[in-house]
């Protein structure tokens, strides 16, 4: 691929739904434990350190089912769709 060409990135619809469900599940678990869910999820995504996510309701294991880039993609998709 040449420097002036754009590379295509495509994610399966199944992964999109899974990412959305995971984010909402983890968000709820963090909120129930009294954490700021947005700050904790951002900390996890930026650092890759799973200790930003509580073990409550198995949230730490759940969020690790997907790669961090898949979570970022879903967050961006959701945000941009809401802006239209």
PDB file of N, CA, C and O in Angstrom, chain B, residues numbered from 101:
ATOM      1  N   UNK B 101       0.839  -1.180   0.000  1.00  0.00           N
ATOM      2  CA  UNK B 101       0.000   0.000   0.000  1.00  0.00           C
ATOM      3  C   UNK B 101       0.886   1.247   0.000  1.00  0.00           C
ATOM      4  O   UNK B 101       1.874   1.326   0.731  1.00  0.00           O
ATOM      5  N   UNK B 102       0.518   2.199  -0.820  1.00  0.00           N
ATOM      6  CA  UNK B 102       1.271   3.448  -0.911  1.00  0.00           C
ATOM      7  C   UNK B 102       0.870   4.392   0.218  1.00  0.00           C
ATOM      8  O   UNK B 102      -0.200   4.249   0.810  1.00  0.00           O
ATOM      9  N   UNK B 103       1.737   5.353   0.508  1.00  0.00           N
ATOM     10  CA  UNK B 103       1.481   6.312   1.588  1.00  0.00           C
ATOM     11  C   UNK B 103       0.226   7.147   1.369  1.00  0.00           C
ATOM     12  O   UNK B 103      -0.381   7.610   2.335  1.00  0.00           O
ATOM     13  N   UNK B 104      -0.171   7.346   0.118  1.00  0.00           N
ATOM     14  CA  UNK B 104      -1.314   8.213  -0.144  1.00  0.00           C
ATOM     15  C   UNK B 104      -2.632   7.445  -0.241  1.00  0.00           C
ATOM     16  O   UNK B 104      -3.664   8.040  -0.553  1.00  0.00           O
ATOM     17  N   UNK B 105      -2.618   6.141   0.020  1.00  0.00           N
ATOM     18  CA  UNK B 105      -3.834   5.343  -0.014  1.00  0.00           C
ATOM     19  C   UNK B 105      -4.413   5.200   1.388  1.00  0.00           C
ATOM     20  O   UNK B 105      -3.684   5.182   2.379  1.00  0.00           O
ATOM     21  N   UNK B 106      -5.716   5.102   1.449  1.00  0.00           N
ATOM     22  CA  UNK B 106      -6.407   4.934   2.720  1.00  0.00           C
ATOM     23  C   UNK B 106      -6.684   3.455   2.948  1.00  0.00           C
ATOM     24  O   UNK B 106      -7.184   2.768   2.057  1.00  0.00           O
ATOM     25  N   UNK B 107      -6.363   2.973   4.121  1.00  0.00           N
ATOM     26  CA  UNK B 107      -6.598   1.581   4.461  1.00  0.00           C
ATOM     27  C   UNK B 107      -8.020   1.433   5.010  1.00  0.00           C
ATOM     28  O   UNK B 107      -8.491   2.291   5.757  1.00  0.00           O
ATOM     29  N   UNK B 108      -8.694   0.355   4.641  1.00  0.00           N
ATOM     30  CA  UNK B 108     -10.051   0.085   5.121  1.00  0.00           C
ATOM     31  C   UNK B 108     -10.000  -0.736   6.401  1.00  0.00           C
ATOM     32  O   UNK B 108      -9.202  -1.665   6.529  1.00  0.00           O
ATOM     33  N   UNK B 109     -10.864  -0.376   7.345  1.00  0.00           N
ATOM     34  CA  UNK B 109     -10.992  -1.108   8.604  1.00  0.00           C
ATOM     35  C   UNK B 109     -12.460  -1.439   8.756  1.00  0.00           C
ATOM     36  O   UNK B 109     -13.302  -0.541   8.720  1.00  0.00           O
ATOM     37  N   UNK B 110     -12.783  -2.711   8.926  1.00  0.00           N
ATOM     38  CA  UNK B 110     -14.178  -3.122   9.030  1.00  0.00           C
ATOM     39  C   UNK B 110     -14.346  -4.074  10.206  1.00  0.00           C
ATOM     40  O   UNK B 110     -13.543  -4.985  10.408  1.00  0.00           O
ATOM     41  N   UNK B 111     -15.399  -3.847  10.975  1.00  0.00           N
ATOM     42  CA  UNK B 111     -15.698  -4.689  12.129  1.00  0.00           C
ATOM     43  C   UNK B 111     -17.050  -5.357  11.887  1.00  0.00           C
ATOM     44  O   UNK B 111     -17.979  -4.738  11.370  1.00  0.00           O
ATOM     45  N   UNK B 112     -17.142  -6.614  12.265  1.00  0.00           N
ATOM     46  CA  UNK B 112     -18.382  -7.361  12.112  1.00  0.00           C
ATOM     47  C   UNK B 112     -19.470  -6.790  13.018  1.00  0.00           C
ATOM     48  O   UNK B 112     -19.191  -6.304  14.114  1.00  0.00           O
ATOM     49  N   UNK B 113     -20.713  -6.856  12.543  1.00  0.00           N
ATOM     50  CA  UNK B 113     -21.843  -6.360  13.326  1.00  0.00           C
ATOM     51  C   UNK B 113     -21.957  -7.074  14.671  1.00  0.00           C
ATOM     52  O   UNK B 113     -22.355  -6.469  15.666  1.00  0.00           O
ATOM     53  N   UNK B 114     -21.610  -8.344  14.698  1.00  0.00           N
ATOM     54  CA  UNK B 114     -21.650  -9.123  15.932  1.00  0.00           C
ATOM     55  C   UNK B 114     -20.728  -8.511  16.995  1.00  0.00           C
ATOM     56  O   UNK B 114     -21.099  -8.428  18.165  1.00  0.00           O
ATOM     57  N   UNK B 115     -19.541  -8.087  16.588  1.00  0.00           N
ATOM     58  CA  UNK B 115     -18.586  -7.468  17.519  1.00  0.00           C
ATOM     59  C   UNK B 115     -19.107  -6.126  18.012  1.00  0.00           C
ATOM     60  O   UNK B 115     -18.874  -5.756  19.162  1.00  0.00           O
ATOM     61  N   UNK B 116     -19.804  -5.401  17.158  1.00  0.00           N
ATOM     62  CA  UNK B 116     -20.356  -4.099  17.547  1.00  0.00           C
ATOM     63  C   UNK B 116     -21.359  -4.283  18.679  1.00  0.00           C
ATOM     64  O   UNK B 116     -21.294  -3.581  19.688  1.00  0.00           O
ATOM     65  N   UNK B 117     -22.278  -5.217  18.516  1.00  0.00           N
ATOM     66  CA  UNK B 117     -23.285  -5.462  19.552  1.00  0.00           C
ATOM     67  C   UNK B 117     -22.641  -5.953  20.841  1.00  0.00           C
ATOM     68  O   UNK B 117     -23.059  -5.567  21.933  1.00  0.00           O
ATOM     69  N   UNK B 118     -21.625  -6.804  20.718  1.00  0.00           N
ATOM     70  CA  UNK B 118     -20.941  -7.318  21.904  1.00  0.00           C
ATOM     71  C   UNK B 118     -20.236  -6.189  22.658  1.00  0.00           C
ATOM     72  O   UNK B 118     -20.291  -6.128  23.887  1.00  0.00           O
ATOM     73  N   UNK B 119     -19.578  -5.301  21.922  1.00  0.00           N
ATOM     74  CA  UNK B 119     -18.874  -4.178  22.546  1.00  0.00           C
ATOM     75  C   UNK B 119     -19.853  -3.265  23.274  1.00  0.00           C
ATOM     76  O   UNK B 119     -19.584  -2.815  24.388  1.00  0.00           O
ATOM     77  N   UNK B 120     -20.970  -2.999  22.650  1.00  0.00           N
ATOM     78  CA  UNK B 120     -21.969  -2.131  23.271  1.00  0.00           C
ATOM     79  C   UNK B 120     -22.481  -2.739  24.579  1.00  0.00           C
ATOM     80  O   UNK B 120     -22.583  -2.052  25.596  1.00  0.00           O
ATOM     81  N   UNK B 121     -22.797  -4.022  24.540  1.00  0.00           N
ATOM     82  CA  UNK B 121     -23.304  -4.717  25.723  1.00  0.00           C
ATOM     83  C   UNK B 121     -22.254  -4.742  26.841  1.00  0.00           C
ATOM     84  O   UNK B 121     -22.577  -4.530  28.009  1.00  0.00           O
ATOM     85  N   UNK B 122     -21.018  -4.999  26.477  1.00  0.00           N
ATOM     86  CA  UNK B 122     -19.931  -5.030  27.458  1.00  0.00           C
ATOM     87  C   UNK B 122     -19.762  -3.669  28.114  1.00  0.00           C
ATOM     88  O   UNK B 122     -19.635  -3.586  29.335  1.00  0.00           O
ATOM     89  N   UNK B 123     -19.760  -2.613  27.333  1.00  0.00           N
ATOM     90  CA  UNK B 123     -19.586  -1.272  27.898  1.00  0.00           C
ATOM     91  C   UNK B 123     -20.710  -0.916  28.871  1.00  0.00           C
ATOM     92  O   UNK B 123     -20.451  -0.353  29.935  1.00  0.00           O
ATOM     93  N   UNK B 124     -21.939  -1.237  28.521  1.00  0.00           N
ATOM     94  CA  UNK B 124     -23.047  -0.933  29.424  1.00  0.00           C
ATOM     95  C   UNK B 124     -22.988  -1.779  30.694  1.00  0.00           C
ATOM     96  O   UNK B 124     -23.285  -1.279  31.779  1.00  0.00           O
ATOM     97  N   UNK B 125     -22.616  -3.034  30.576  1.00  0.00           N
ATOM     98  CA  UNK B 125     -22.504  -3.921  31.734  1.00  0.00           C
ATOM     99  C   UNK B 125     -21.430  -3.434  32.696  1.00  0.00           C
ATOM    100  O   UNK B 125     -21.652  -3.367  33.905  1.00  0.00           O
ATOM    101  N   UNK B 126     -20.268  -3.095  32.153  1.00  0.00           N
ATOM    102  CA  UNK B 126     -19.154  -2.615  32.976  1.00  0.00           C
ATOM    103  C   UNK B 126     -19.498  -1.262  33.593  1.00  0.00           C
ATOM    104  O   UNK B 126     -19.203  -1.020  34.763  1.00  0.00           O
ATOM    105  N   UNK B 127     -20.114  -0.389  32.816  1.00  0.00           N
ATOM    106  CA  UNK B 127     -20.539   0.921  33.314  1.00  0.00           C
ATOM    107  C   UNK B 127     -21.441   0.758  34.546  1.00  0.00           C
ATOM    108  O   UNK B 127     -21.234   1.413  35.568  1.00  0.00           O
ATOM    109  N   UNK B 128     -22.433  -0.115  34.435  1.00  0.00           N
ATOM    110  CA  UNK B 128     -23.357  -0.330  35.559  1.00  0.00           C
ATOM    111  C   UNK B 128     -22.647  -0.880  36.788  1.00  0.00           C
ATOM    112  O   UNK B 128     -22.924  -0.447  37.906  1.00  0.00           O
ATOM    113  N   UNK B 129     -21.734  -1.829  36.596  1.00  0.00           N
ATOM    114  CA  UNK B 129     -20.998  -2.419  37.724  1.00  0.00           C
ATOM    115  C   UNK B 129     -20.143  -1.367  38.422  1.00  0.00           C
ATOM    116  O   UNK B 129     -20.090  -1.321  39.651  1.00  0.00           O
ATOM    117  N   UNK B 130     -19.482  -0.532  37.648  1.00  0.00           N
ATOM    118  CA  UNK B 130     -18.645   0.530  38.235  1.00  0.00           C
ATOM    119  C   UNK B 130     -19.505   1.529  39.012  1.00  0.00           C
ATOM    120  O   UNK B 130     -19.148   1.940  40.116  1.00  0.00           O
ATOM    121  N   UNK B 131     -20.622   1.908  38.433  1.00  0.00           N
ATOM    122  CA  UNK B 131     -21.511   2.864  39.103  1.00  0.00           C
ATOM    123  C   UNK B 131     -22.052   2.290  40.410  1.00  0.00           C
ATOM    124  O   UNK B 131     -22.129   2.992  41.419  1.00  0.00           O
ATOM    125  N   UNK B 132     -22.429   1.007  40.387  1.00  0.00           N
ATOM    126  CA  UNK B 132     -22.939   0.353  41.601  1.00  0.00           C
ATOM    127  C   UNK B 132     -21.908   0.356  42.725  1.00  0.00           C
ATOM    128  O   UNK B 132     -22.271   0.433  43.899  1.00  0.00           O
ATOM    129  N   UNK B 133     -20.638   0.273  42.380  1.00  0.00           N
ATOM    130  CA  UNK B 133     -19.580   0.267  43.390  1.00  0.00           C
ATOM    131  C   UNK B 133     -19.142   1.676  43.795  1.00  0.00           C
ATOM    132  O   UNK B 133     -18.262   1.826  44.642  1.00  0.00           O
ATOM    133  N   UNK B 134     -19.742   2.703  43.203  1.00  0.00           N
ATOM    134  CA  UNK B 134     -19.456   4.077  43.598  1.00  0.00           C
ATOM    135  C   UNK B 134     -18.334   4.743  42.833  1.00  0.00           C
ATOM    136  O   UNK B 134     -17.891   5.827  43.212  1.00  0.00           O
ATOM    137  N   UNK B 135     -17.870   4.128  41.776  1.00  0.00           N
ATOM    138  CA  UNK B 135     -16.809   4.714  40.948  1.00  0.00           C
ATOM    139  C   UNK B 135     -17.417   5.619  39.884  1.00  0.00           C
ATOM    140  O   UNK B 135     -18.603   5.519  39.571  1.00  0.00           O
ATOM    141  N   UNK B 136     -16.592   6.501  39.334  1.00  0.00           N
ATOM    142  CA  UNK B 136     -16.981   7.269  38.157  1.00  0.00           C
ATOM    143  C   UNK B 136     -16.708   6.371  36.949  1.00  0.00           C
ATOM    144  O   UNK B 136     -15.550   6.194  36.570  1.00  0.00           O
ATOM    145  N   UNK B 137     -17.743   5.803  36.341  1.00  0.00           N
ATOM    146  CA  UNK B 137     -17.539   4.824  35.281  1.00  0.00           C
ATOM    147  C   UNK B 137     -16.759   5.357  34.079  1.00  0.00           C
ATOM    148  O   UNK B 137     -15.937   4.643  33.504  1.00  0.00           O
ATOM    149  N   UNK B 138     -17.011   6.586  33.706  1.00  0.00           N
ATOM    150  CA  UNK B 138     -16.311   7.156  32.547  1.00  0.00           C
ATOM    151  C   UNK B 138     -14.814   7.237  32.833  1.00  0.00           C
ATOM    152  O   UNK B 138     -14.003   6.818  32.007  1.00  0.00           O
ATOM    153  N   UNK B 139     -14.445   7.766  33.982  1.00  0.00           N
ATOM    154  CA  UNK B 139     -13.024   7.878  34.322  1.00  0.00           C
ATOM    155  C   UNK B 139     -12.350   6.515  34.374  1.00  0.00           C
ATOM    156  O   UNK B 139     -11.232   6.351  33.886  1.00  0.00           O
ATOM    157  N   UNK B 140     -13.028   5.540  34.963  1.00  0.00           N
ATOM    158  CA  UNK B 140     -12.432   4.214  35.106  1.00  0.00           C
ATOM    159  C   UNK B 140     -12.264   3.517  33.758  1.00  0.00           C
ATOM    160  O   UNK B 140     -11.236   2.888  33.507  1.00  0.00           O
ATOM    161  N   UNK B 141     -13.262   3.626  32.898  1.00  0.00           N
ATOM    162  CA  UNK B 141     -13.168   2.999  31.573  1.00  0.00           C
ATOM    163  C   UNK B 141     -12.094   3.679  30.739  1.00  0.00           C
ATOM    164  O   UNK B 141     -11.337   3.008  30.038  1.00  0.00           O
ATOM    165  N   UNK B 142     -12.019   4.995  30.806  1.00  0.00           N
ATOM    166  CA  UNK B 142     -10.961   5.714  30.078  1.00  0.00           C
ATOM    167  C   UNK B 142      -9.586   5.287  30.598  1.00  0.00           C
ATOM    168  O   UNK B 142      -8.668   5.059  29.810  1.00  0.00           O
ATOM    169  N   UNK B 143      -9.446   5.180  31.900  1.00  0.00           N
ATOM    170  CA  UNK B 143      -8.177   4.727  32.473  1.00  0.00           C
ATOM    171  C   UNK B 143      -7.781   3.361  31.953  1.00  0.00           C
ATOM    172  O   UNK B 143      -6.619   3.126  31.623  1.00  0.00           O
ATOM    173  N   UNK B 144      -8.746   2.464  31.880  1.00  0.00           N
ATOM    174  CA  UNK B 144      -8.474   1.120  31.358  1.00  0.00           C
ATOM    175  C   UNK B 144      -8.085   1.171  29.879  1.00  0.00           C
ATOM    176  O   UNK B 144      -7.106   0.546  29.469  1.00  0.00           O
ATOM    177  N   UNK B 145      -8.841   1.905  29.094  1.00  0.00           N
ATOM    178  CA  UNK B 145      -8.559   1.961  27.656  1.00  0.00           C
ATOM    179  C   UNK B 145      -7.191   2.566  27.382  1.00  0.00           C
ATOM    180  O   UNK B 145      -6.451   2.063  26.536  1.00  0.00           O
ATOM    181  N   UNK B 146      -6.846   3.637  28.085  1.00  0.00           N
ATOM    182  CA  UNK B 146      -5.557   4.298  27.840  1.00  0.00           C
ATOM    183  C   UNK B 146      -4.365   3.482  28.327  1.00  0.00           C
ATOM    184  O   UNK B 146      -3.317   3.460  27.681  1.00  0.00           O
ATOM    185  N   UNK B 147      -4.523   2.818  29.457  1.00  0.00           N
ATOM    186  CA  UNK B 147      -3.383   2.128  30.061  1.00  0.00           C
ATOM    187  C   UNK B 147      -3.339   0.627  29.783  1.00  0.00           C
ATOM    188  O   UNK B 147      -2.266   0.024  29.766  1.00  0.00           O
ATOM    189  N   UNK B 148      -4.497   0.036  29.569  1.00  0.00           N
ATOM    190  CA  UNK B 148      -4.565  -1.414  29.436  1.00  0.00           C
ATOM    191  C   UNK B 148      -4.536  -2.126  30.778  1.00  0.00           C
ATOM    192  O   UNK B 148      -4.522  -3.356  30.828  1.00  0.00           O
ATOM    193  N   UNK B 149      -4.528  -1.375  31.851  1.00  0.00           N
ATOM    194  CA  UNK B 149      -4.468  -1.950  33.200  1.00  0.00           C
ATOM    195  C   UNK B 149      -5.872  -2.336  33.656  1.00  0.00           C
ATOM    196  O   UNK B 149      -6.705  -1.458  33.884  1.00  0.00           O
ATOM    197  N   UNK B 150      -6.149  -3.627  33.791  1.00  0.00           N
ATOM    198  CA  UNK B 150      -7.496  -4.057  34.154  1.00  0.00           C
ATOM    199  C   UNK B 150      -7.917  -3.685  35.574  1.00  0.00           C
ATOM    200  O   UNK B 150      -9.096  -3.795  35.910  1.00  0.00           O
ATOM    201  N   UNK B 151      -6.982  -3.248  36.407  1.00  0.00           N
ATOM    202  CA  UNK B 151      -7.371  -2.885  37.774  1.00  0.00           C
ATOM    203  C   UNK B 151      -8.203  -1.600  37.822  1.00  0.00           C
ATOM    204  O   UNK B 151      -8.740  -1.256  38.875  1.00  0.00           O
ATOM    205  N   UNK B 152      -8.316  -0.899  36.713  1.00  0.00           N
ATOM    206  CA  UNK B 152      -9.235   0.246  36.657  1.00  0.00           C
ATOM    207  C   UNK B 152     -10.692  -0.215  36.696  1.00  0.00           C
ATOM    208  O   UNK B 152     -11.591   0.576  36.979  1.00  0.00           O
ATOM    209  N   UNK B 153     -10.919  -1.489  36.412  1.00  0.00           N
ATOM    210  CA  UNK B 153     -12.271  -2.033  36.354  1.00  0.00           C
ATOM    211  C   UNK B 153     -12.505  -2.936  37.567  1.00  0.00           C
ATOM    212  O   UNK B 153     -11.676  -3.786  37.893  1.00  0.00           O
ATOM    213  N   UNK B 154     -13.633  -2.739  38.220  1.00  0.00           N
ATOM    214  CA  UNK B 154     -13.985  -3.532  39.397  1.00  0.00           C
ATOM    215  C   UNK B 154     -14.228  -5.000  39.037  1.00  0.00           C
ATOM    216  O   UNK B 154     -14.562  -5.328  37.898  1.00  0.00           O
ATOM    217  N   UNK B 155     -14.055  -5.863  40.019  1.00  0.00           N
ATOM    218  CA  UNK B 155     -14.410  -7.270  39.849  1.00  0.00           C
ATOM    219  C   UNK B 155     -15.904  -7.499  40.079  1.00  0.00           C
ATOM    220  O   UNK B 155     -16.431  -8.568  39.772  1.00  0.00           O
ATOM    221  N   UNK B 156     -16.577  -6.486  40.622  1.00  0.00           N
ATOM    222  CA  UNK B 156     -18.011  -6.583  40.906  1.00  0.00           C
ATOM    223  C   UNK B 156     -18.758  -7.025  39.652  1.00  0.00           C
ATOM    224  O   UNK B 156     -18.552  -6.463  38.577  1.00  0.00           O
ATOM    225  N   UNK B 157     -19.616  -8.017  39.781  1.00  0.00           N
ATOM    226  CA  UNK B 157     -20.405  -8.573  38.671  1.00  0.00           C
ATOM    227  C   UNK B 157     -19.524  -9.072  37.528  1.00  0.00           C
ATOM    228  O   UNK B 157     -19.943  -9.106  36.371  1.00  0.00           O
ATOM    229  N   UNK B 158     -18.297  -9.457  37.876  1.00  0.00           N
ATOM    230  CA  UNK B 158     -17.362 -10.017  36.906  1.00  0.00           C
ATOM    231  C   UNK B 158     -16.974  -9.024  35.806  1.00  0.00           C
ATOM    232  O   UNK B 158     -16.576  -9.428  34.713  1.00  0.00           O
ATOM    233  N   UNK B 159     -17.091  -7.725  36.099  1.00  0.00           N
ATOM    234  CA  UNK B 159     -16.870  -6.685  35.093  1.00  0.00           C
ATOM    235  C   UNK B 159     -15.457  -6.714  34.518  1.00  0.00           C
ATOM    236  O   UNK B 159     -15.271  -6.471  33.325  1.00  0.00           O
ATOM    237  N   UNK B 160     -14.468  -7.007  35.346  1.00  0.00           N
ATOM    238  CA  UNK B 160     -13.082  -7.024  34.863  1.00  0.00           C
ATOM    239  C   UNK B 160     -12.878  -8.107  33.812  1.00  0.00           C
ATOM    240  O   UNK B 160     -12.222  -7.874  32.797  1.00  0.00           O
ATOM    241  N   UNK B 161     -13.418  -9.249  34.042  1.00  0.00           N
ATOM    242  CA  UNK B 161     -13.315 -10.340  33.058  1.00  0.00           C
ATOM    243  C   UNK B 161     -14.114 -10.027  31.809  1.00  0.00           C
ATOM    244  O   UNK B 161     -13.682 -10.321  30.694  1.00  0.00           O
ATOM    245  N   UNK B 162     -15.265  -9.436  31.997  1.00  0.00           N
ATOM    246  CA  UNK B 162     -16.139  -9.115  30.863  1.00  0.00           C
ATOM    247  C   UNK B 162     -15.480  -8.121  29.920  1.00  0.00           C
ATOM    248  O   UNK B 162     -15.508  -8.310  28.704  1.00  0.00           O
ATOM    249  N   UNK B 163     -14.888  -7.065  30.465  1.00  0.00           N
ATOM    250  CA  UNK B 163     -14.307  -6.035  29.595  1.00  0.00           C
ATOM    251  C   UNK B 163     -13.098  -6.564  28.823  1.00  0.00           C
ATOM    252  O   UNK B 163     -12.769  -6.050  27.754  1.00  0.00           O
ATOM    253  N   UNK B 164     -12.442  -7.584  29.362  1.00  0.00           N
ATOM    254  CA  UNK B 164     -11.262  -8.124  28.698  1.00  0.00           C
ATOM    255  C   UNK B 164     -11.609  -9.095  27.570  1.00  0.00           C
ATOM    256  O   UNK B 164     -10.707  -9.635  26.929  1.00  0.00           O
ATOM    257  N   UNK B 165     -12.878  -9.323  27.319  1.00  0.00           N
ATOM    258  CA  UNK B 165     -13.294 -10.183  26.207  1.00  0.00           C
ATOM    259  C   UNK B 165     -12.991  -9.544  24.861  1.00  0.00           C
ATOM    260  O   UNK B 165     -12.838 -10.235  23.854  1.00  0.00           O
ATOM    261  N   UNK B 166     -12.906  -8.227  24.853  1.00  0.00           N
ATOM    262  CA  UNK B 166     -12.619  -7.503  23.616  1.00  0.00           C
ATOM    263  C   UNK B 166     -11.311  -6.735  23.748  1.00  0.00           C
ATOM    264  O   UNK B 166     -10.872  -6.400  24.848  1.00  0.00           O
ATOM    265  N   UNK B 167     -10.709  -6.469  22.614  1.00  0.00           N
ATOM    266  CA  UNK B 167      -9.516  -5.622  22.585  1.00  0.00           C
ATOM    267  C   UNK B 167      -9.935  -4.177  22.849  1.00  0.00           C
ATOM    268  O   UNK B 167     -11.073  -3.792  22.581  1.00  0.00           O
ATOM    269  N   UNK B 168      -9.023  -3.400  23.365  1.00  0.00           N
ATOM    270  CA  UNK B 168      -9.336  -2.000  23.681  1.00  0.00           C
ATOM    271  C   UNK B 168      -9.719  -1.212  22.442  1.00  0.00           C
ATOM    272  O   UNK B 168     -10.570  -0.325  22.521  1.00  0.00           O
ATOM    273  N   UNK B 169      -9.108  -1.513  21.289  1.00  0.00           N
ATOM    274  CA  UNK B 169      -9.467  -0.776  20.077  1.00  0.00           C
ATOM    275  C   UNK B 169     -10.913  -1.054  19.662  1.00  0.00           C
ATOM    276  O   UNK B 169     -11.557  -0.193  19.063  1.00  0.00           O
ATOM    277  N   UNK B 170     -11.422  -2.228  19.967  1.00  0.00           N
ATOM    278  CA  UNK B 170     -12.815  -2.542  19.664  1.00  0.00           C
ATOM    279  C   UNK B 170     -13.752  -1.735  20.562  1.00  0.00           C
ATOM    280  O   UNK B 170     -14.826  -1.321  20.127  1.00  0.00           O
ATOM    281  N   UNK B 171     -13.353  -1.518  21.790  1.00  0.00           N
ATOM    282  CA  UNK B 171     -14.148  -0.687  22.698  1.00  0.00           C
ATOM    283  C   UNK B 171     -14.141   0.768  22.242  1.00  0.00           C
ATOM    284  O   UNK B 171     -15.175   1.435  22.263  1.00  0.00           O
ATOM    285  N   UNK B 172     -12.987   1.255  21.835  1.00  0.00           N
ATOM    286  CA  UNK B 172     -12.879   2.633  21.344  1.00  0.00           C
ATOM    287  C   UNK B 172     -13.749   2.819  20.117  1.00  0.00           C
ATOM    288  O   UNK B 172     -14.439   3.830  19.987  1.00  0.00           O
ATOM    289  N   UNK B 173     -13.720   1.860  19.227  1.00  0.00           N
ATOM    290  CA  UNK B 173     -14.525   1.957  18.012  1.00  0.00           C
ATOM    291  C   UNK B 173     -16.008   2.069  18.344  1.00  0.00           C
ATOM    292  O   UNK B 173     -16.714   2.882  17.747  1.00  0.00           O
ATOM    293  N   UNK B 174     -16.488   1.266  19.285  1.00  0.00           N
ATOM    294  CA  UNK B 174     -17.896   1.328  19.649  1.00  0.00           C
ATOM    295  C   UNK B 174     -18.239   2.663  20.303  1.00  0.00           C
ATOM    296  O   UNK B 174     -19.290   3.238  20.021  1.00  0.00           O
ATOM    297  N   UNK B 175     -17.373   3.153  21.162  1.00  0.00           N
ATOM    298  CA  UNK B 175     -17.611   4.454  21.805  1.00  0.00           C
ATOM    299  C   UNK B 175     -17.704   5.550  20.749  1.00  0.00           C
ATOM    300  O   UNK B 175     -18.607   6.385  20.799  1.00  0.00           O
ATOM    301  N   UNK B 176     -16.787   5.551  19.806  1.00  0.00           N
ATOM    302  CA  UNK B 176     -16.783   6.566  18.747  1.00  0.00           C
ATOM    303  C   UNK B 176     -18.024   6.437  17.865  1.00  0.00           C
ATOM    304  O   UNK B 176     -18.656   7.440  17.534  1.00  0.00           O
ATOM    305  N   UNK B 177     -18.372   5.217  17.486  1.00  0.00           N
ATOM    306  CA  UNK B 177     -19.559   4.997  16.654  1.00  0.00           C
ATOM    307  C   UNK B 177     -20.806   5.515  17.366  1.00  0.00           C
ATOM    308  O   UNK B 177     -21.611   6.233  16.773  1.00  0.00           O
ATOM    309  N   UNK B 178     -20.964   5.151  18.631  1.00  0.00           N
ATOM    310  CA  UNK B 178     -22.137   5.567  19.399  1.00  0.00           C
ATOM    311  C   UNK B 178     -22.208   7.086  19.495  1.00  0.00           C
ATOM    312  O   UNK B 178     -23.273   7.674  19.308  1.00  0.00           O
ATOM    313  N   UNK B 179     -21.093   7.712  19.782  1.00  0.00           N
ATOM    314  CA  UNK B 179     -21.053   9.174  19.914  1.00  0.00           C
ATOM    315  C   UNK B 179     -21.420   9.850  18.596  1.00  0.00           C
ATOM    316  O   UNK B 179     -22.268  10.743  18.567  1.00  0.00           O
ATOM    317  N   UNK B 180     -20.788   9.428  17.520  1.00  0.00           N
ATOM    318  CA  UNK B 180     -21.030  10.075  16.232  1.00  0.00           C
ATOM    319  C   UNK B 180     -22.450   9.854  15.728  1.00  0.00           C
ATOM    320  O   UNK B 180     -23.028  10.750  15.112  1.00  0.00           O
ATOM    321  N   UNK B 181     -23.018   8.692  15.976  1.00  0.00           N
ATOM    322  CA  UNK B 181     -24.392   8.439  15.573  1.00  0.00           C
ATOM    323  C   UNK B 181     -25.368   9.350  16.316  1.00  0.00           C
ATOM    324  O   UNK B 181     -26.392   9.749  15.761  1.00  0.00           O
ATOM    325  N   UNK B 182     -25.058   9.672  17.542  1.00  0.00           N
ATOM    326  CA  UNK B 182     -25.927  10.543  18.347  1.00  0.00           C
ATOM    327  C   UNK B 182     -25.811  12.009  17.930  1.00  0.00           C
ATOM    328  O   UNK B 182     -26.676  12.815  18.270  1.00  0.00           O
ATOM    329  N   UNK B 183     -24.763  12.359  17.205  1.00  0.00           N
ATOM    330  CA  UNK B 183     -24.527  13.748  16.805  1.00  0.00           C
ATOM    331  C   UNK B 183     -25.242  14.117  15.511  1.00  0.00           C
ATOM    332  O   UNK B 183     -25.321  15.297  15.172  1.00  0.00           O
ATOM    333  N   UNK B 184     -25.753  13.151  14.796  1.00  0.00           N
ATOM    334  CA  UNK B 184     -26.433  13.432  13.508  1.00  0.00           C
ATOM    335  C   UNK B 184     -27.805  13.966  13.718  1.00  0.00           C
ATOM    336  O   UNK B 184     -28.510  14.253  12.751  1.00  0.00           O
TER     337      UNK B 184
END
